[in-house]
Amino acid sequence: MFSAAAAGTTATAFLQSARDAVRKRLHEHGAVLLRGFDVGGVDGFDRIVRAVSGTPLTYAERSSPRSVIKGQIYTSTDYPPAEEIFLHNENSYQATWPLTLFFHCITPPDTQGATPLADTRRILRSIEPAVREEFTRRGWMVVRNFTEGFGVPWQQAFNTDDRAAVEAYCARNRVEVEWVGRNGLRTTARRQAVHHHPVTGEAVWFNHLTFFHVTTLSEEDCSGLRELFGEKDLPTNTYFGDGERVPDETMAHLRDCYRAAQRRFDWQRDDVLLVDNMLAAHGREPFTGPRKIAVAMAEPS
């Protein structure tokens, strides 16, 4: 953590001299918290992103509902406060992803509402060797069904209502497309489960395998979806890279590995959290109160 040396110190002024030290710490620990600085609102947060990582990215191929605050600054995932968001690495199901994430606490929650973090190097080491080797060899696959009334509509996910534009995007990004029924879409993508960090060279567990698997939902939601949909029609589900089903007990083991590596802190107003998206998974605790966290992504892989 870096704390302001004096009241009123702006984060951008601090970063003029401390940027390299912040980035070094980010690549060592996976996350850095800036606390006690004058952020300067949404515009100031945007300047922090640009000072550290350059132009923020547009949120594309969406998997969760977000609202635009301004430009490429978004709200954190707009899920009901009582729901947990399981640990994950942003956009790790895509062909490219942001290397650095930024979170700004505009309004802290009354209770809980932390953004827990988990070191992906530690997660990888804790996975049973046979499981780790199998996913390293076979990769993983995600199937997403965009069905009216369930999850993010495909028009919102791809920022267009033009089917040809969706098909072109998917072709560029190694995503298979199947139009289903009158206005449904099924996409399939095969990805690696283990990657190497572009700066440190370390092996990391970097994927959406656990997050997107139906058993990571609450027991009630999981059983409800399995009753409502056939296997191939679930809103999201994951498999081995060759399409074979992953045993539920394997998914339970992976969730245990994430939770064992998890660390948390309580948000304070104007905190800015920088996360190396490949070194640290992040999530969200349930919360009470008016929690508002702004999010930005930068540095495409």
C-alpha positions in Angstrom: 0.0 0.0 0.0 1.1 3.5 -0.7 -0.4 6.2 1.6 -0.5 10.0 1.0 2.3 11.8 2.8 0.1 14.8 3.4 -3.6 15.7 3.2 -4.6 17.0 -0.2 -1.8 15.2 -2.1 -3.2 14.3 -5.5 -2.7 10.8 -6.8 -1.6 12.1 -10.2 1.1 14.2 -8.5 2.3 11.2 -6.5 2.5 9.1 -9.6 4.7 11.5 -11.4 7.6 10.4 -9.3 6.3 7.1 -8.0 5.0 5.4 -11.1 7.9 3.0 -11.6 7.8 2.0 -7.9 4.1 1.4 -8.1 4.4 -0.8 -11.2 7.3 -2.7 -9.7 5.3 -3.4 -6.6 2.3 -4.4 -8.8 4.4 -7.0 -10.6 5.7 -8.4 -7.3 2.5 -8.6 -5.3 -0.3 -8.6 -8.0 -2.1 -5.6 -6.5 -1.3 -2.1 -5.1 -3.6 0.1 -3.0 -3.3 3.9 -3.1 -4.9 5.3 0.1 -5.5 8.8 1.4 -4.9 10.6 -1.9 -7.1 13.3 -3.5 -8.4 11.4 -6.6 -10.3 14.2 -8.2 -13.5 12.4 -9.0 -14.2 10.4 -12.2 -12.0 12.6 -14.3 -9.1 12.3 -11.8 -9.5 8.5 -11.8 -9.3 8.6 -15.6 -6.0 10.6 -15.3 -4.6 8.0 -12.8 -5.3 5.2 -15.3 -3.6 7.1 -18.1 -0.6 8.0 -15.9 0.0 4.4 -15.0 -1.1 2.5 -18.0 -2.2 4.7 -20.9 -5.6 4.9 -22.6 -8.3 2.9 -20.8 -10.0 0.1 -22.8 -13.6 -0.3 -23.9 -15.4 -3.2 -22.2 -16.0 -5.7 -25.0 -17.4 -9.3 -25.2 -19.2 -8.6 -21.9 -20.1 -11.3 -19.5 -21.6 -9.1 -16.8 -23.9 -6.0 -16.6 -22.1 -2.7 -16.2 -23.0 0.9 -16.6 -20.9 3.6 -18.2 -20.0 6.3 -15.8 -18.0 8.4 -18.3 -15.9 7.4 -21.3 -14.2 4.1 -20.5 -14.9 4.3 -16.8 -17.6 1.8 -15.7 -19.4 0.7 -12.6 -18.3 -2.5 -11.1 -20.6 -5.4 -12.0 -24.3 -4.5 -11.4 -25.3 -7.6 -9.5 -27.7 -7.5 -6.5 -25.9 -6.6 -3.3 -26.7 -9.9 -1.6 -24.9 -12.0 -4.2 -21.2 -12.9 -4.1 -19.2 -12.6 -7.3 -16.7 -15.4 -7.3 -13.0 -14.8 -7.9 -12.0 -14.4 -11.5 -9.5 -12.7 -13.9 -11.1 -10.1 -16.1 -11.8 -11.2 -19.6 -9.7 -14.3 -19.3 -12.2 -16.1 -21.5 -11.2 -13.8 -24.4 -8.4 -14.0 -27.0 -7.0 -10.8 -25.5 -7.5 -9.2 -22.1 -6.5 -6.2 -20.0 -3.2 -6.6 -18.1 -4.1 -3.9 -15.5 -7.3 -3.2 -13.7 -8.2 -0.1 -11.7 -10.9 0.3 -9.0 -11.9 3.5 -7.4 -14.0 3.6 -4.2 -16.5 6.4 -4.7 -18.8 5.3 -1.9 -17.8 2.5 0.5 -20.4 0.0 1.6 -21.8 -0.1 5.1 -20.8 -3.7 5.7 -18.6 -6.2 3.8 -18.4 -5.4 0.0 -14.7 -6.0 -0.2 -13.0 -6.8 -3.5 -11.1 -9.9 -2.4 -7.9 -10.9 -4.2 -6.2 -14.2 -4.8 -2.6 -14.8 -6.1 -2.9 -16.9 -9.3 0.6 -18.2 -8.8 -0.4 -19.5 -5.4 -3.7 -21.0 -6.8 -1.7 -22.8 -9.5 0.7 -24.3 -7.0 -2.2 -25.5 -4.8 -4.1 -27.4 -7.5 -3.6 -31.1 -7.3 -0.7 -32.0 -9.8 -2.9 -34.4 -11.8 -5.6 -31.8 -12.2 -3.1 -29.1 -13.1 -1.4 -31.3 -15.7 -4.7 -32.3 -17.3 -5.9 -28.7 -17.8 -2.4 -27.6 -18.9 -2.6 -30.3 -21.6 -6.2 -30.1 -22.6 -7.1 -26.5 -22.0 -10.6 -25.4 -21.2 -13.7 -24.4 -23.2 -16.5 -22.0 -22.4 -20.0 -22.2 -24.0 -22.2 -19.2 -23.6 -25.9 -19.1 -24.6 -27.4 -15.7 -25.1 -31.1 -16.3 -24.4 -33.7 -13.6 -23.9 -34.4 -13.1 -20.2 -31.1 -14.7 -19.0 -28.0 -12.7 -18.5 -26.4 -10.1 -20.7 -28.1 -9.9 -24.2 -25.8 -10.6 -27.1 -26.4 -7.0 -28.4 -25.0 -5.6 -25.1 -22.2 -8.2 -24.9 -20.9 -7.3 -28.3 -21.9 -3.6 -28.3 -23.9 -4.1 -31.6 -27.2 -5.4 -32.9 -25.5 -6.3 -36.2 -25.2 -10.1 -36.6 -22.5 -9.7 -39.2 -20.4 -7.5 -36.9 -20.7 -10.2 -34.2 -19.6 -12.9 -36.6 -16.6 -10.8 -37.7 -15.6 -10.1 -34.1 -15.8 -13.8 -33.2 -13.8 -14.8 -36.3 -11.0 -12.5 -35.3 -11.0 -13.7 -31.7 -11.3 -17.5 -32.2 -14.9 -17.8 -31.0 -17.3 -20.2 -32.8 -20.8 -18.7 -33.5 -24.2 -20.5 -33.8 -27.4 -18.6 -34.1 -30.2 -20.4 -32.3 -33.9 -20.0 -32.8 -35.3 -16.5 -33.6 -32.9 -14.3 -31.7 -30.6 -16.6 -29.7 -26.8 -17.0 -29.9 -24.4 -19.7 -28.8 -20.7 -19.0 -28.7 -17.9 -21.5 -28.0 -14.3 -20.6 -27.2 -11.3 -22.9 -26.4 -8.6 -21.3 -24.3 -5.5 -22.2 -22.3 -5.9 -22.7 -18.6 -2.3 -21.9 -17.6 -0.4 -18.8 -19.0 2.9 -17.1 -18.4 3.1 -13.5 -17.2 4.5 -11.3 -19.9 6.8 -9.3 -17.5 7.7 -11.8 -14.8 7.5 -15.0 -16.9 5.8 -16.8 -14.0 3.2 -19.5 -14.7 -0.3 -18.4 -13.6 -3.7 -20.0 -13.3 -5.5 -17.6 -15.6 -9.0 -18.6 -16.9 -12.7 -18.3 -16.3 -13.1 -22.0 -15.9 -14.4 -22.0 -12.4 -16.3 -18.7 -12.6 -18.4 -19.8 -15.6 -19.1 -23.4 -14.4 -22.7 -23.9 -13.4 -21.7 -25.4 -10.0 -20.1 -22.2 -8.9 -23.6 -20.7 -8.7 -25.5 -21.1 -5.5 -26.9 -24.6 -5.0 -30.4 -23.3 -5.6 -29.5 -21.4 -8.8 -27.4 -24.4 -10.1 -30.2 -26.9 -9.6 -32.7 -24.5 -11.1 -30.8 -23.9 -14.2 -30.0 -27.6 -14.7 -33.8 -28.3 -14.4 -34.7 -25.5 -16.8 -32.0 -26.0 -19.5 -30.4 -29.0 -21.1 -26.6 -29.2 -20.8 -25.8 -27.4 -24.1 -28.3 -24.6 -23.4 -27.1 -23.4 -20.0 -26.4 -19.7 -20.0 -22.7 -20.4 -19.4 -20.8 -23.5 -18.6 -17.2 -24.7 -19.0 -15.6 -28.0 -20.1 -12.2 -29.4 -20.8 -10.8 -27.9 -24.0 -12.0 -30.9 -26.1 -15.6 -30.5 -24.8 -15.6 -33.3 -22.2 -17.5 -32.5 -19.0 -15.4 -31.5 -16.0 -16.4 -33.6 -12.9 -18.2 -31.5 -10.2 -15.7 -32.7 -7.6 -12.9 -31.2 -9.7 -14.7 -27.9 -9.8 -15.2 -28.0 -6.0 -11.4 -28.6 -5.6 -10.6 -25.6 -7.8 -13.0 -23.4 -5.8 -11.3 -24.5 -2.6 -7.9 -23.4 -4.1 -9.2 -20.0 -5.0 -10.7 -19.5 -1.5 -7.5 -20.7 0.3 -5.5 -18.0 -1.6 -8.1 -15.2 -1.0 -7.2 -12.0 0.9 -9.4 -9.0 1.6 -9.4 -5.4 2.9 -12.2 -3.0 3.7 -12.8 -0.2 1.2 -12.3 3.4 2.3 -13.6 6.4 0.3 -11.2 7.4 -2.5 -9.2 4.3 -2.3 -7.7 3.3 -5.7 -6.8 -0.3 -6.2 -4.5 -1.4 -9.0 -4.6 -5.1 -9.9 -2.3 -7.0 -12.2 -5.0 -9.0 -13.9 -2.8 -12.0 -14.6 -1.2 -12.2 -11.1 -4.4 -11.7 -9.1 -7.9 -12.9 -9.4 -10.6 -10.6 -7.9 -14.2 -10.9 -6.8 -16.9 -9.2 -4.7 -18.4 -9.9 -1.3 -22.1 -9.4 -0.6 -22.7 -6.0 1.0 -25.2 -3.6 2.5 -25.3 0.1 1.9 -24.7 2.3 -1.1 -21.4 0.8 -2.4 -20.2 2.4 -5.6 -16.9 1.3 -7.2 -15.7 2.7 -10.5 -13.7 0.4 -12.7 -11.3 0.8 -15.6 -9.2 -1.6 -17.7 -6.0 -0.9 -19.6 -3.0 -2.4 -21.4 -4.3 -5.0 -23.8 -2.4 -8.3 -23.8 
